[in-house]
C-alpha cells in the first residue's frame, strides 16, 4: 500500500510494536527486581499468609516469561483473580487489582484520567497560543527592543519552577485581588462553567512554563526558515513581510513545534504532579505518587503503562500531522 494510507498504516503498526516493547520493559523493571516481590508489594506488616496470597495472585512462582504472558493476556482478553475468599473477573483491558483498595487498576485510572486530561488539554491550548505567538513575534522583531524583552521573558519562564508560578498566581489572583476562588476541581459534566473557572489558574501555571520552551523553539525555527533561499526570492518579488511570515515561514517552522507538543502532551498526562499537588487536583500524577508511597505495585505498573501509551499515541498523531503538513514525509 502506497501513499498517505500506507504511511498511516505503517505508523499504526509501529505504534503497536512500541507499546508491546514498553509493556515488556515496564513489567521486567517492576517484577524482576531483586528481593521478595510479594513481601514488598504486600507491605512490611503483612503476615506470611497474606504474602502467600499475593504470591498466588501474581503467580510469582511461575517463570517471568509466563507471568508476563498472563499479564498480556489480561490486557487483551481479561483474567480472573483470587481475592482469598472468592474469584473476581477482571474484564479486558485488565491491568490488575490494587492491594490497597481491591479495586481494578483500570477503574482507578479512569476515575483520575478526566482530571489530568482537563488540566493538560486546557493548558496545551494556552501554551501553543502564547508560545508560538511569542516566538513568531520575537523572530519578526529580531534585533529590536521588543525582541530582547521577549527573549528575556521566555528565558525567565524556562528557569522558573511550575510550583513557584502557581504559588505566586494563587497569592496574587486568589488571595490579594480575589479575582478567582482557590481552585477546586469540578467535573465538566456537573458544571462546565465552574470546571473552566476552577482550572484557569492550573492551566496558566502549567502553560506559562511550557510556553517559554515553545517560544524559544518557534523563534529559532522561524529564524532558520526566514534565512532560506525561497524566502529571499519572495522578498525579491516584493511579497510583504507579514505575508511571508504567515503563509510560508510559519508553516515551515511548525514541524519541530508539532514534535515538541506531542511529547509534552503525552508526558504531561502523568507528569504534571507538581501542578496537580499544588492545586489539589486528584489526577493521574497525584495518584501515581500515592501508589509509589504505599508500594501498590499493580497500580504503579498500570499507570506507568497508561502514561507510556499516551506518549506513544501523541507521537504517532504528530507523525500523521507531519504528513498532512508536508507530504514529503510520506515518501521518506
Number of C-alpha atoms within 10 A of each C-alpha: 8 9 10 16 11 12 18 17 13 12 17 16 11 14 17 14 12 16 20 13 11 17 22 17 12 17 20 14 11 14 21 13 10 7 9 13 19 22 18 15 19 22 16 9 9 14 12 10 9 16 21 16 17 21 19 17 17 20 15 18 10 12 9 15 12 13 17 17 12 16 20 20 15 19 17 14 12 19 20 14 16 14 15 12 6 8 10 14 13 21 17 14 16 23 27 27 24 19 21 13 10 10 14 20 24 22 13 18 19 12 13 18 19 17 22 23 17 20 26 25 15 19 25 22 13 19 25 20 15 18 27 24 16 24 28 25 19 26 23 18 14 14 10 10 11 13 19 14 12 20 20 12 14 24 16 13 18 19 10 13 14 23 17 12 20 22 16 14 17 24 14 14 16 16 14 10 10 12 11 15 13 17 20 15 19 18 15 14 8 9 11 11 12 16 18 18 16 18 23 16 25 25 23 22 23 27 24 23 22 25 27 27 21 28 31 23 20 27 27 17 22 25 18 14 19 21 11 11 10 13 18 14 11 15 13 9 9 9 13 10 13 11 11 16 20 11 10 17 24 19 14 17 21 18 18 16 19 20 18 17 19 22 17 18 20 21 19 23 26 27 19 19 20 17 24 23 16 16 20 15 24 19 27 30 27 21 22 21 15 14 20 13 9 14 17 21 23 21 27 21 23 24 23 19 20 22 20 21 21 21 21 22 20 20 23 19 17 21 21 18 16 19 17 13 14 13 13 10 15 18 10 6
